[in-house]
Amino acid sequence: MEQGIRLSARHAETEISVGENLSSGLKNLDPRPVLLVDEKVMSLHGQHFDSFPVVPIPSGEQYKTIQTVEQIHRELVRLETDRSSLLVGVGGGVTTDVAGFVASTYMRGVRFGFIASTLLGQVDASIGGKNGVNLDGYKNMVGVIRQPAFVWCDLSLLTTLARREYVAGIAEVIKYGAIRSREFLNFLGDHMEGVRSLDMDVLKAVVTRCVSIKADIVQQDEFESGIRRLLNFGHTLGHAIERDRKILHGEAVAMGMVLAARLSHTLGQLGAESVSILERILADAGLPVEPEMDPDRIYDHIRKDKKKSGAQIHFVLLDDLGSAFVRKIPLTELKKMLHDLC
């Protein structure tokens, strides 16, 4: 039985479903959708999608670019896609980001939805209307905020996800507990084996909880002027580490959360025991908890982060497990902190 969550934004509502075998519902959509499908997902699950018009999206962060968007636009023109069409992005975070941006810009915007195929995509990337691409390796520098009509978190698609990619997605799950719910963080600590082994009952509860937390935050702050910034916990340093070390997004975010928690402790906001608890849960998930980085290179990447505001950056810290806040930190001060942390 699927779980349903509604996200009510200023100009649109998104119906979010969490369950197994949701992709079979494509045949019931009206109009018949045009699918923008990750090439890897197509090779693994093509039987669900090959009866529809399909535009392939190359797999990998390196293809999350304006050039890929342009190629898809041209293919949509060839397929005679018009403003009455429905586009459905099928894949992980890269695919839904690109598909959402394509749908938001093609003919000034057409209706679209997502089928999220990765854990990271289901709990984070596909929810909330952020659609965009990278520019010269810098994350999500070009994009829009526009809500999909629906998101289907199809848990069945997770069974063929590469192990490393699945584990990396658990970082975003842990993030929700760290910033919003100590109770959920405790649940993850008690049920991490079920999460790691893809126990469908545990997974359904976990994905539903993450989606509910994010939907609640986005409804309060769709355009990220306040509380939505909390969702960036671990991401300021994480994006810089990801770019510098060429590792998976979730692996870098895990390191970013460790550093942000340690920094919270250094600033007198978070107890040492709480830092240890968060690190243990991340380690139990199979995520890296001992960041290795060159502070000067990381600082150089952070200076180009889109969360920078003049000579300061919005940085998410913890004052307790399950409770986060945003502090503006001068870049010069952050540079010193990075050297101290290293």
C-alpha positions in Angstrom: 0.0 0.0 0.0 1.4 3.4 -1.0 1.8 6.4 1.2 0.7 9.8 0.0 2.0 13.3 0.9 0.8 16.6 -0.5 3.1 19.5 -0.9 1.2 22.8 -1.2 3.4 25.5 -2.6 2.4 29.1 -3.6 1.5 28.3 -7.3 1.2 24.5 -7.4 0.6 21.4 -5.5 2.7 18.2 -5.7 1.2 14.8 -5.0 4.0 12.6 -3.6 3.6 8.8 -3.4 5.9 6.3 -1.6 5.6 2.6 -2.4 6.5 -0.3 -4.6 6.0 -0.8 -8.3 4.6 2.7 -8.8 6.1 3.0 -12.3 3.3 0.8 -13.6 1.0 3.8 -13.1 2.4 5.5 -16.2 -0.2 3.9 -18.4 -2.9 5.7 -16.5 -1.6 9.2 -17.1 -3.3 11.6 -19.4 -2.0 12.9 -21.7 0.4 10.1 -22.6 3.7 11.2 -21.2 7.0 11.8 -22.9 9.7 10.3 -20.6 13.1 11.7 -19.9 14.9 8.6 -18.6 18.3 8.1 -17.2 20.2 5.8 -19.6 21.2 3.4 -16.8 17.7 3.2 -15.5 16.5 2.5 -19.0 18.9 -0.4 -19.4 17.8 -1.9 -16.1 14.1 -1.2 -16.1 13.3 -0.6 -19.8 10.3 -2.9 -19.7 8.4 -0.2 -17.7 9.2 2.6 -20.1 9.8 1.4 -23.7 6.1 1.7 -24.8 6.3 5.5 -24.3 8.3 8.2 -26.2 11.6 8.3 -24.5 14.4 10.9 -24.5 17.5 9.4 -22.8 19.5 11.5 -20.3 23.2 10.5 -20.0 24.1 9.0 -16.5 26.5 11.0 -14.4 27.0 14.4 -12.7 29.3 15.4 -15.6 26.2 15.5 -17.9 24.3 17.9 -15.7 24.9 20.8 -18.0 23.3 23.4 -20.2 24.6 21.4 -23.2 22.6 18.4 -22.1 19.5 20.6 -21.7 19.9 22.0 -25.2 20.2 18.5 -26.7 16.9 17.4 -24.9 15.1 20.6 -26.0 16.0 19.7 -29.6 14.8 16.2 -29.2 11.5 17.4 -27.8 11.1 19.6 -30.9 11.7 16.6 -33.1 9.0 14.7 -31.2 6.6 17.6 -31.7 6.2 18.0 -28.0 4.0 21.0 -27.2 2.6 23.0 -24.3 -0.1 20.5 -23.7 2.4 17.7 -23.2 3.4 16.0 -20.0 7.1 15.3 -19.3 8.1 12.7 -16.7 11.7 12.6 -15.5 12.8 9.0 -14.5 16.0 8.6 -12.6 18.1 9.9 -9.7 18.9 13.5 -8.6 20.8 14.4 -11.8 18.0 13.2 -14.0 15.2 15.0 -12.0 17.2 18.2 -11.8 17.8 18.2 -15.6 14.3 17.0 -16.4 12.7 19.7 -14.2 14.8 22.4 -15.7 14.0 21.2 -19.2 10.3 21.2 -18.4 10.5 24.6 -16.8 12.1 26.2 -19.8 10.7 24.4 -22.8 8.0 26.6 -24.4 8.2 28.7 -21.2 7.1 25.7 -19.1 5.2 22.5 -19.5 3.6 20.2 -16.9 6.0 17.6 -15.5 6.4 14.9 -12.9 9.1 12.6 -11.6 9.7 8.9 -10.9 12.6 9.0 -8.5 14.8 5.9 -8.8 17.5 6.5 -6.2 17.4 6.9 -2.4 18.9 10.4 -2.6 16.4 11.3 -5.3 13.4 10.0 -3.4 14.2 11.7 -0.1 15.7 15.0 -1.4 16.5 15.9 -5.0 13.0 15.2 -6.5 11.1 17.0 -3.7 10.7 20.8 -3.5 10.9 22.2 -7.0 14.6 23.0 -7.3 15.6 22.3 -10.9 18.9 23.2 -12.4 22.3 22.3 -13.8 26.0 22.8 -12.9 28.2 25.4 -14.5 31.9 24.7 -14.9 31.7 22.1 -12.1 29.9 24.4 -9.6 26.8 22.8 -8.3 23.3 24.0 -9.4 24.5 27.5 -10.5 21.8 27.8 -13.2 18.2 26.8 -12.4 14.7 27.6 -11.3 12.3 26.7 -8.6 9.1 25.2 -10.1 7.1 22.4 -8.5 6.4 19.1 -10.3 2.8 17.9 -10.5 3.7 14.6 -8.9 6.6 12.6 -7.5 6.6 8.8 -7.3 9.1 7.4 -5.0 9.2 3.8 -6.4 11.0 1.7 -3.8 11.2 -1.2 -6.2 13.7 0.7 -8.4 16.2 0.8 -5.4 16.9 -2.9 -5.7 19.1 -2.5 -8.7 20.9 0.7 -7.5 24.6 0.3 -7.2 25.5 -0.4 -3.5 27.8 2.6 -3.1 25.3 5.0 -4.6 22.5 3.6 -2.3 24.7 4.0 0.8 25.6 7.6 -0.3 21.9 8.4 -0.3 21.6 7.5 3.4 23.5 10.7 4.2 20.5 12.8 3.1 18.2 10.6 5.2 20.4 11.2 8.3 20.4 14.9 7.6 16.7 15.1 8.2 17.1 13.6 11.7 20.0 15.8 12.5 18.3 19.1 11.6 14.7 18.4 12.5 13.9 15.3 14.6 15.9 13.6 17.3 13.2 11.0 17.5 13.8 10.1 13.8 17.6 10.1 14.3 17.1 7.6 17.1 14.9 5.5 14.9 17.7 5.5 12.3 20.2 4.5 14.9 18.0 1.5 15.9 17.0 0.4 12.4 20.1 1.2 10.3 20.6 -2.5 9.5 17.0 -2.5 8.0 17.8 0.6 6.0 21.1 -0.8 4.7 19.5 -4.2 3.8 16.6 -2.6 1.9 13.9 -3.9 4.3 10.9 -2.5 2.5 8.8 -1.9 5.6 11.7 0.1 7.2 12.5 1.8 3.9 8.9 2.9 3.4 8.7 4.4 6.9 12.1 6.2 6.4 11.4 7.6 2.9 7.9 8.7 4.0 9.3 10.5 7.0 12.0 12.3 5.0 9.5 13.4 2.4 7.1 14.7 5.1 9.9 16.7 6.7 11.0 18.2 3.4 7.5 19.0 2.3 6.7 20.8 5.5 9.9 22.9 5.2 9.3 23.7 1.5 5.7 24.7 2.2 6.9 27.3 4.8 9.8 28.6 2.6 9.5 27.6 -1.1 12.2 30.1 -2.3 14.8 29.5 0.4 14.8 32.8 2.2 14.6 31.3 5.7 13.9 27.9 7.2 14.6 26.0 3.9 18.3 26.9 4.3 18.4 24.3 7.1 18.3 21.6 4.4 21.8 22.7 3.4 23.2 21.2 6.6 26.5 19.6 5.6 26.2 20.9 2.0 28.4 24.0 2.1 31.5 22.0 2.9 30.1 18.9 1.2 29.8 20.6 -2.2 33.3 21.8 -1.9 34.6 18.4 -0.9 32.6 16.8 -3.7 34.1 19.1 -6.3 37.6 18.7 -4.9 37.8 15.0 -4.3 35.4 13.8 -7.1 33.4 11.6 -4.8 29.6 10.9 -4.6 27.4 13.7 -3.4 26.2 11.8 -0.3 29.7 10.8 0.7 30.8 14.4 0.6 27.7 15.5 2.5 28.4 13.0 5.2 31.9 14.5 5.6 30.3 18.0 5.5 27.9 17.1 8.3 30.7 15.8 10.5 32.7 19.0 10.0 29.6 21.2 10.6 28.9 19.2 13.8 32.5 19.6 15.0 32.4 23.3 14.1 29.1 23.6 16.1 30.9 22.1 19.1 33.9 24.4 18.7 31.5 27.4 18.7 30.0 26.1 22.0 26.6 25.2 20.4 26.7 21.3 20.4 27.9 18.9 23.0 30.8 16.5 22.3 28.5 13.5 23.0 26.1 14.7 20.3 28.9 15.0 17.8 29.9 11.4 18.6 26.3 10.1 18.2 26.0 11.7 14.8 29.3 10.4 13.7 28.4 6.9 14.9 25.1 6.8 13.0 26.9 8.0 9.8 29.6 5.3 10.3 27.0 2.6 10.9 25.4 3.6 7.6 28.8 2.9 5.9 29.5 6.6 5.2 32.9 8.3 5.6 33.4 10.2 8.9 37.0 11.2 8.7 37.3 14.0 6.2 40.6 14.4 4.4 41.0 17.7 2.7 43.2 20.6 1.8 41.6 23.6 3.7 42.9 26.2 1.2 41.4 24.3 -1.8 38.1 23.7 0.0 37.9 27.4 1.0 38.5 28.4 -2.7 35.6 26.3 -3.8 33.3 27.7 -1.0 34.0 31.3 -2.1 32.1 30.4 -5.3 29.2 28.7 -3.5 25.8 30.1 -4.4 24.9 30.4 -0.7 27.6 33.1 -0.4 26.3 36.6 0.4 29.0 39.2 -0.2 31.9 38.5 2.2 29.7 36.1 4.3 28.1 32.7 3.8 25.0 31.2 5.3 26.2 28.2 7.3 24.0 25.6 9.0 25.0 24.6 12.5 23.4 22.4 15.2 22.5 23.5 18.7 21.2 20.0 19.5 20.5 16.8 17.6 17.3 17.5 15.8 17.7 21.2 16.0 19.6 23.4 13.5 20.1 27.1 12.9 21.7 29.3 10.3 24.6 31.7 11.1 26.2 34.1 8.7 29.9 33.5 9.0 32.5 35.9 7.4 34.6 34.1 4.8 37.8 35.1 6.5 36.6 33.6 9.7 35.5 30.4 8.0 38.9 30.1 6.4 40.5 30.1 9.8 38.0 27.6 11.1 38.8 25.2 8.2 42.5 25.3 9.1 41.6 24.6 12.8 39.3 21.7 11.9 42.1 20.2 9.7 
